[in-house]
Structure formats: C-alpha cells, structure tokens
Amino acid sequence: MADDEKKLRSFLDSDNINDFKKVKAHLEKFPMASVMDVMRATGVTSARIMGFVNAGALKIKNKSKK
C-alpha cells in the first residue's frame, strides 16, 4: 500500500469519518461551494475540511472566470 493511501486510510478511519461524510454530501449537492460555504452548511471547521484536502480525500476545483 502506498504511503499516501495509508495516510488517507488512517485519517478517515479516525473520528473524522462523520465530518467527511457531511462535507462530501454537501459537495455532491453544491460542487462549486467554497470552504466557507461548506463550513457554514455542515458545521465542520475549515481546518478539518482542509485536512481532507491535504490527505487527498477531497480536491479543490478552481472556479472558472467568464
């Protein structure tokens, strides 16, 4: 198992899984939501959301400029 995969599994196997599920569900409905939007809607801290990003569980999309 690759180190990144181990890191992700250990991160999500901890008490973070419920917060991750809330964040993921919100992002499925609102894929272009900002971290602040997700934080307000789910009650999950921005630090924890960014932890999911840093662990590779979530990816940030850039909003395209028109």
HUPE-V235628 format. One record per helix or strand of 3 or more residues. SS is the DSSP state (h for helix, s for strand). FROM is the first residue (numbers start at 0). TO is the last residue. If there is no record, write none. Layout:
BEGIN
ss={SS,SS}
from={FROM,FROM}
to={TO,TO}
END
This chain:
BEGIN
ss={h,h,h,h}
from={2,16,34,45}
to={12,28,41,54}
END
